[in-house]
Amino acid sequence: MLNRVVLIGRLVADPELRYTPSGVPVANFRIAVDRRFTNAAGERETDFINIVAWRQSAEFAANYLGKGRLVAIDGRLQIRQWTTQDGQRRQTAEVVADSIQGLDRPREGGARAPEGESAPASESSEEGGDDVPGPWADE
């Protein structure tokens, strides 16, 4: 079986870095990816995709990537389910990043890393996966 996702898009907002109770860094962010084809009105539609990065990749994203940066994400699709405090079942789809690469230079006065800098994931992203829900957990 194969679960592989490769995306190129722009960060919608700065990554949010948190730590699990055991101290593992995790970053959540969203990228905008334009579709290849236009709709009936001749406009390109955009998909907004949730990304989760762990460990070194999370720290790289938080330290060197910011809103508007063009990034390449290589990872896997994950469907996560949970129950809210009021008993409602929720579900979200997200891409767990195995590697993140900045594809453009930061804007003047903006975030931070030179073109082509990247961070691979260092270990399995499963540890602590339920400890930190994404910022869109209540959607």
Buried (B, 14 or more C-beta within 10 A) or exposed (E): EEEEBEBEBBBBEBBBBBEBEEEBBBBBBBBEBEEEEEEEEEEEEBEEBBBBBBBBBBBBBBBBBBBBBBBBBBBBEBEBEEEEEEEEEBEBEBBBBBBBBBBEEBEEEEBEBEEEBBBBBEEEBEEBBEEBBBBEEEE
